[in-house]
Amino acid sequence: MTECDPKAMKKAAAEKAVDEYVKDGMTVGLGTGSTAYFAIMRVAELVKQGYRLKCVATSQQTEDIAVENGIEVVDINDVDYIDVTIDGADEVDPKLNLIKGLGGALLREKIVAAATQMEVIVVDESKIVESLGVKTSLPVEVCRFGHVRTAYGLKLQGCEPVLRMKGGEPFVSDGGNYIYDCKFPQIDKPFFLQSAIDTIPGVVECGLFLNMAAAAVVAHKDGTVTEMK
Ligand code: 5RP
């Protein structure tokens, strides 16, 4: 692995996580994004080797990739729980609290994470932060109806909410909602902020994933892969 090979780092973290945590017979949650992609491909290899896995997808994009690669994807409503989910993140703090959703799948990702016994996050070292919000904006998924009013409520929490766009139009999530990317100077009290955001009418879900991850598998520029627990 060379020093500046972000793709190799993502692949290394994802493959290590799958090899360590996915066992034959499990129900597995498949994350969304460029790091989770490598986990899906590794799961596909295990299926080809004969592992019997049922998988739940965190987005339509992930479901399409999984099915194309021979993975059995089941409806989350048809499983009692998910043994392990391997997903990416945008920021990870020392307590394994996360910001997720820059890929636009935060709603399904959070529903899947909440149904999961062991949520494993795969990232490269650039995603590790001392305090959430220092690098990225916090994605918040909102109902399209009244979204400007909802964004005003978000602004009152001390951020600059920007409506996410794609191809000149507002980005629409798998759930049919809009996303506001909210830049906070820094998120000092994530639990407090999550409660405050959740009470704003029109908010569907926010990208703070607090006390949800059990482990983070982190790839480093020097080629090593470590684990935070
Ligand atoms: C999608 C997510 C992704 O997991 C997150 O954006 C990280 O993606 P990537 O691995 O491509 O950097 O939360 O909603």
Residues whose N, C-alpha, C, O or C-beta is under 5 A from the ligand:
A	BS01	5RP	T32 G33 S34 T35 A36 D87 G88 A89 D90 K100 G101 L102 G103 G104 A105 L106
